[in-house]
Amino acid sequence: MQGNNRANIKVGATVSVVLKKDQGSGALTQGVVQRILTNSANHPHGIKVRLEDGQVGRVKVIHGDGH
């Protein structure tokens, strides 16, 4: 599932994000959503989230909803 739609992303979900430092390479980092930072319903580059380890990135893939 793609990470462009805020409604698809839940706190506690396992996701893959692109960190700011990895935007050039597109490298993905996997983690668990701690907080959703984007307020709009959709974002073309992916919804921005903070992971439980404190890293911030835009969601590219949603692996599970955490429930």
Phi, psi and omega in degrees: 000141183276156185259025181275343186251119184300326183296337181279346188253130180236149173299133182095352180285148173270126185223164168247131182236160169257118178286158179307315182292342183256008183299325179294319183269337183077014180297137182262144175238129181264144178189184181250132183292124174264321183206141175268125186261336179279130180272332183287158183291329181222152173213129185297334181263001181109149179287133180277131180225158170256129178276165181299334179274003175096350180286148181241133178200176179260131185291128175251323182223136175254121184267325181196155185272000177081008181234000000 
